[in-house]
Amino acid sequence: MAIAGYKTQSIDTTIDAELYLFGLWKSLSLIKKAERVSSWTKGCLELSLIGIKQRHPHASLSRLRLEFAKATLKLNPSDFLYQHISQSNQPLMLIDPISLALDVAKILNELDIPYLVGGSVASSLMGEMRATEDVDMVADLTMGKMIPLIQTLQPRFYVSEDAVRDAIRYKRSFNVIDNESLGKVDIFILKDNPFPQIEFQRRRKQLVRQNPDRMLVLPTPEDIILQKLVWYRMTRNESQRQWRDVLGVLKLQGDRLDFDYLQKWAIELNLSDLLKTAYTESGLEISLNEIF
């Protein structure tokens, strides 16, 4: 099948095969997609740990943790977190990103801190599934909730009070590291700009796990696309991972998307050129020519 401008997610995949694959993914519930994202990521982490153990067969638990941290968190010996990890002999208990997001979300819910889960977790649930390196969350966190949050996160999680305070003050982000698994959660403080505010208003609870039912608050597919395009632009249009995530959501969601909303915010965020190219490469060009 020939679709003008269509770009497959991988160069070794034909258009026919990819359309068939996305058709199968569209039939999956969000719970099934979450299961696959979790299993793929955890499988990658397990393979990484196996490789480290093979390269360092006589390594202590602390050495294994350090090598795993260097591989998954991209830490340098000069980093304070590197020193923190090196002081522990705690065995690694690998955890998948959905479970990690649910655990942190439970804490945020208990403290009445509004949040959403974005980044690759959100795009994998709404688009092409892939393994993820960490969990990105946006939280409407104030100084009044800072100490209760830190106290509730500890001792399972490592978090720096100074980093949280600076993140709140300057509307930045801070890291939360799971001491059990070394999984990382990046928590971004909700900004006052119009787009982050409207994205946060449009977020919605989604069932991602059953028995017992557990939910995550996720952005809409449209807002995932726009945020990924913002990040892609920030990399000077060089991050193929961000671009692939954009195409994955467009291809999976298709005509279910609110194209008027996408167009409005693409104009506001100076993303119209990128969005038009993304439409073309995801096979949506023919039906959407008239809006540009």
C-alpha positions in Angstrom: 0.0 0.0 0.0 1.3 3.4 -0.9 0.5 6.4 1.2 2.1 9.7 0.1 4.6 10.8 2.7 3.9 8.0 5.2 6.9 7.1 7.4 7.0 3.8 9.2 8.3 3.7 12.8 11.2 1.5 11.7 13.0 1.3 8.4 12.7 -2.4 8.3 8.9 -2.4 8.5 6.7 -2.1 5.4 3.7 0.2 5.4 1.3 -2.8 5.1 2.8 -4.6 8.0 2.8 -1.4 10.2 -0.9 -0.7 9.4 -1.7 -4.2 10.4 0.3 -3.9 13.6 -1.4 -0.6 14.6 -4.7 -2.2 13.8 -4.0 -4.9 16.4 -2.8 -2.3 18.9 -6.1 -0.3 18.5 -8.0 -3.4 19.6 -6.2 -3.6 22.9 -7.6 -2.0 26.0 -5.6 0.4 28.0 -5.1 -2.2 30.6 -3.6 -4.6 28.1 -1.3 -1.9 26.7 -0.1 -1.1 30.2 0.7 -4.8 30.8 2.8 -4.9 27.7 4.6 -1.6 28.4 5.4 -2.9 31.9 6.6 -6.3 30.7 8.8 -4.9 27.9 10.5 -2.4 30.2 11.0 -4.8 33.0 12.4 -7.3 30.5 14.9 -4.7 29.3 15.9 -4.0 32.9 16.4 -7.7 33.7 18.6 -8.1 30.6 20.7 -5.1 31.7 21.1 -6.6 35.2 22.0 -10.0 33.7 24.7 -8.4 31.5 26.2 -6.5 34.5 26.3 -9.7 36.6 28.1 -11.5 33.7 30.7 -8.7 33.4 31.2 -8.5 37.1 30.6 -12.1 38.4 32.1 -11.4 41.8 30.7 -8.0 42.4 29.2 -7.1 45.8 25.6 -5.9 46.0 26.7 -2.3 46.3 28.9 -2.6 43.1 26.0 -4.2 41.2 23.7 -1.3 42.3 26.3 1.2 41.1 26.8 -0.4 37.8 23.1 -0.7 37.3 22.7 3.0 38.2 25.3 4.0 35.8 23.6 2.0 33.0 20.0 3.2 33.7 20.4 6.6 35.4 23.4 7.8 33.5 25.2 8.8 36.7 28.7 10.0 37.1 30.9 9.3 40.1 30.8 13.1 41.0 27.0 13.0 41.3 25.7 13.1 44.9 23.2 10.4 44.1 26.1 8.2 43.0 27.6 8.5 46.5 24.2 7.8 48.1 23.7 4.6 46.0 27.2 3.4 46.8 26.5 3.3 50.5 23.8 0.7 50.2 24.0 -3.1 50.0 20.2 -3.5 49.4 19.4 -6.0 46.7 17.7 -4.7 43.6 14.0 -5.3 43.3 13.2 -4.4 39.7 9.9 -2.6 39.1 8.0 -1.8 35.9 7.2 1.9 35.1 3.4 1.5 35.5 3.8 0.1 39.0 6.3 2.8 39.9 4.0 5.5 38.6 1.1 4.0 40.5 3.1 3.9 43.8 4.0 7.6 43.5 0.5 8.5 42.3 -0.9 6.9 45.4 1.3 9.1 47.6 0.3 12.2 45.7 -3.4 11.3 46.0 -3.1 10.7 49.7 -1.6 14.2 50.1 -4.2 15.8 47.7 -1.5 16.9 45.3 -3.0 17.0 41.7 -0.8 15.4 39.1 -0.6 13.8 35.7 1.7 11.2 34.2 3.2 12.3 30.9 6.3 11.5 28.9 7.0 8.2 27.4 4.6 6.3 29.7 1.7 8.4 28.5 2.7 8.2 24.8 3.2 4.4 25.1 -0.3 4.0 26.5 -1.8 6.3 23.8 0.4 5.4 20.9 3.2 3.0 20.0 4.2 0.9 22.9 7.9 0.9 23.9 10.1 0.4 26.9 10.6 3.5 29.0 13.7 4.7 30.9 11.8 6.6 33.6 8.5 8.1 34.7 7.6 11.8 34.0 4.9 13.4 36.2 3.6 16.9 36.4 2.4 18.0 39.9 0.6 21.1 41.2 2.9 21.1 44.3 3.1 24.0 46.7 5.5 24.8 49.5 2.9 23.9 52.0 2.8 20.3 50.7 6.6 19.9 50.3 7.6 18.5 53.7 4.6 16.1 54.0 5.5 14.8 50.5 9.2 14.3 51.3 8.3 12.6 54.6 5.9 10.3 52.9 8.3 9.4 50.1 11.0 8.5 52.5 12.6 6.1 53.3 11.7 4.1 50.2 12.5 7.0 47.9 15.5 9.2 47.7 14.6 12.9 47.3 16.5 16.1 48.0 14.6 18.8 50.0 16.7 21.5 48.4 15.9 20.2 44.9 12.2 20.1 45.7 12.2 23.6 47.1 14.1 25.0 44.1 11.8 23.2 41.7 8.7 24.7 43.4 10.3 28.2 43.5 11.4 28.2 39.9 8.8 25.9 38.4 11.4 23.3 37.4 11.6 19.6 38.1 13.2 17.3 40.7 14.1 13.6 40.8 12.7 10.9 43.0 14.7 7.6 43.1 13.3 4.3 44.3 15.9 2.8 46.6 14.5 -0.6 46.0 14.6 -0.7 42.2 16.7 2.5 41.3 13.7 3.5 39.1 13.5 7.2 38.5 10.5 9.6 38.6 11.0 13.1 37.3 8.4 15.4 38.9 7.8 18.7 37.0 6.1 21.5 38.8 3.0 22.7 37.0 3.9 26.0 35.2 1.6 29.0 34.9 1.8 29.2 31.1 -1.4 28.8 29.2 -0.6 25.4 27.6 0.5 23.6 30.7 -2.6 24.9 32.5 -5.0 23.8 29.8 -3.3 20.4 29.5 -3.7 20.0 33.3 -7.3 20.9 33.1 -8.0 18.4 30.4 -6.2 15.4 32.1 -8.4 12.4 33.0 -8.3 9.3 35.1 -7.6 6.1 33.2 -7.9 2.5 34.4 -4.5 0.9 33.8 -4.6 -2.2 36.1 -7.3 -4.4 37.5 -7.7 -6.7 40.6 -7.7 -4.3 42.4 -8.6 -1.5 40.0 -5.9 1.1 39.9 -5.9 4.3 37.9 -3.5 6.9 36.6 -4.2 10.5 35.6 -3.1 11.0 32.0 -3.0 13.8 29.5 -5.3 13.6 26.5 -3.8 12.2 23.3 -3.8 15.7 21.8 -1.8 17.1 24.7 0.7 14.3 24.5 1.3 15.1 20.9 1.7 18.8 21.5 4.0 18.3 24.5 6.2 15.8 22.6 6.4 18.3 19.8 7.5 21.0 22.3 10.3 18.7 23.6 11.2 17.7 20.0 11.6 21.4 19.1 13.7 21.9 22.3 16.2 19.3 20.9 16.5 21.3 17.7 14.4 18.7 15.9 17.0 16.0 16.6 15.3 13.6 19.0 14.1 10.8 16.9 12.6 9.2 20.0 10.3 12.2 20.6 9.3 12.3 16.9 8.6 8.6 16.8 6.4 9.0 19.9 4.4 11.8 18.1 3.8 9.6 15.1 2.9 6.7 17.2 0.1 8.6 19.0 -1.2 10.1 15.7 -1.2 6.7 14.0 -3.0 4.9 16.8 -5.6 7.6 17.6 -6.3 8.7 14.0 -9.6 10.3 13.4 -10.5 10.1 17.1 -8.3 13.2 17.7 -9.6 16.7 18.1 -7.8 18.3 15.1 -9.2 21.8 15.8 -7.7 21.7 19.2 -4.4 20.5 17.8 -4.3 23.2 15.2 -5.2 26.0 17.7 -2.4 25.1 20.1 0.1 24.3 17.3 -0.3 27.9 16.2 -0.1 29.2 19.8 3.1 27.2 20.4 4.7 27.8 16.9 4.5 24.1 16.1 2.4 24.3 12.9 5.2 23.2 10.6 6.1 20.2 12.8 2.5 19.2 13.2 1.9 19.3 9.5 4.9 17.1 8.8 3.7 14.7 11.5 0.3 14.5 9.9 1.9 13.7 6.5 4.3 11.0 8.0 1.5 9.4 9.9 -0.8 9.1 6.9 -3.2 11.9 7.8 -2.2 14.4 5.2 -5.0 13.8 2.6 -7.9 14.4 5.0 -6.2 17.4 6.7 -4.9 19.5 3.9 -7.7 22.0 4.3 -6.7 23.1 7.9 -3.3 24.4 6.9 
